[in-house]
Amino acid sequence: MWRSFETFEARCSLRTWVYRIAHNIATSHVIRQRRATSWGRLTLEKIESMPNPGDEIRETHDRLDCERLLQLIHRLKPLDREVMLLYLEDLDAATIGEITGISAANVRAKIHRIKNLLAGRFQTRGQEYGQDSG
């Protein structure tokens, strides 16, 4: 405003003149910002809907890890395989015990042992293929 004050001719109120200068500066700023970014203004909805390339890669790795894990589970002894598949279905040890005919304590011990076994095999196979286990 101080730069333009010399040209103020009092044809309008000082208040209107100040408002007009503020409006023109804001408009110029918005136009410069739009030119600076080729996409124009981004809304939160646009930002949220933009795909993150890392998500797609992560999903692919997760899917491959799940497939590898299922392959390892299917190589287990039948009872161990059944226990792990029921465990992955979010059944508790007591329910798995009722289904398989073994005690809940035995189910918990089997799950712990099988998880350690699978983790070791999963990590070993991942290293064979040059993948990280994590």
Buried (B, 14 or more C-beta within 10 A) or exposed (E): EEEEEEEEEEEEEEEEBBEEBEEEEEEEEEEEEEEEEEEEEEEEEEEEEEEEEEEEEEEEEEEEBEEBBEEBBEEBEEEBBBBBBBBEEEBEBEBBBEEBEBEBEBBBEBBEEBEEBBEEBBBEBBEEEEBEEE
